[in-house]
Amino acid sequence: MQEAVNMLEMPSEEAGRVFASVSKVMKGVQKASAADGISVGQSNGRAASQEIFHMHVHVIPRFNHEMMSGFPNRKQTHRVELDEIGRKIRTAIGTTKHV
């Protein structure tokens, strides 16, 4: 698979494989974080607010006590905490490798 700037550049089959992985990660994030819901975000092009110009997907845990419209502000998290969250997600999806 070649790196794509956004999903508009990807063959449909590749996009389908990406979202099969997103589904797996999303379930792991929900289990690891005990989130009440999950937001999945993906932007294509500057007009769609794409700021990082390679295809990527945001998987964001959401909680009832933080109800809001749109995407929440980015949180600042220490590397140690990020590593622990990543470990929990990998455990939840049954892999020891980064996905």
C-alpha positions in Angstrom: 0.0 0.0 0.0 1.4 3.4 -1.0 1.1 6.4 1.4 -1.8 8.6 0.3 -2.3 12.3 1.1 -6.0 11.6 1.8 -8.7 9.0 1.2 -9.6 10.6 -2.2 -6.3 9.3 -3.6 -6.9 5.7 -2.3 -8.4 2.8 -4.2 -11.7 1.8 -2.6 -10.3 -1.6 -1.6 -7.5 0.1 0.4 -10.0 2.5 2.1 -12.1 -0.6 3.0 -9.0 -2.2 4.6 -8.2 0.9 6.5 -11.7 1.1 8.0 -11.7 -2.6 8.9 -8.7 -1.7 11.0 -10.4 1.4 12.3 -13.3 -0.8 13.5 -10.9 -3.0 15.4 -9.0 -0.1 17.0 -12.3 1.7 17.8 -13.5 -1.3 19.8 -10.1 -1.5 21.6 -10.3 2.2 22.4 -13.8 1.8 23.8 -12.8 -1.2 25.9 -9.5 0.3 27.2 -11.1 3.7 28.0 -14.6 2.6 29.1 -15.9 5.4 26.8 -19.6 5.9 26.4 -19.2 6.5 22.7 -16.5 6.9 20.0 -16.1 9.6 17.4 -14.3 8.7 14.1 -12.9 11.6 12.1 -11.2 11.7 8.7 -10.7 14.8 6.6 -9.8 15.1 2.9 -8.2 18.3 1.7 -7.5 21.8 3.2 -11.1 22.9 2.7 -12.2 19.9 4.9 -9.7 21.1 7.7 -7.1 18.5 6.8 -3.9 19.8 8.5 -1.6 16.7 8.2 -1.2 15.7 4.6 -1.2 12.0 4.8 -4.3 9.8 5.1 -5.1 9.2 8.7 -8.1 8.6 10.9 -8.9 10.0 14.4 -10.5 7.6 16.9 -11.7 9.7 19.8 -13.2 8.3 23.0 -16.2 10.3 24.1 -17.9 10.4 27.6 -21.4 11.4 28.6 -20.1 13.9 31.2 -18.2 15.7 28.4 -21.2 16.1 26.0 -20.5 18.7 23.4 -21.1 19.3 19.7 -18.2 18.8 17.3 -14.8 17.7 18.3 -13.4 18.4 21.7 -10.2 20.5 22.2 -7.0 18.5 22.1 -5.8 17.4 25.5 -2.2 17.7 26.6 -1.1 14.3 27.8 2.3 13.2 29.1 4.2 10.5 27.2 4.0 8.0 30.0 0.2 8.3 30.1 0.1 7.9 26.3 2.2 4.8 26.4 -0.1 3.3 29.1 -3.2 4.1 27.0 -1.5 2.5 24.0 -0.7 -0.6 26.0 -4.3 -0.9 27.2 -5.6 -0.5 23.6 -3.2 -3.1 22.2 -4.2 -5.5 25.0 -7.9 -4.9 24.2 -7.5 -5.6 20.5 -5.3 -8.6 21.2 -2.0 -7.4 19.7 1.4 -6.4 21.2 2.4 -4.6 18.0 1.6 -1.0 17.1 -1.3 -0.8 14.6 
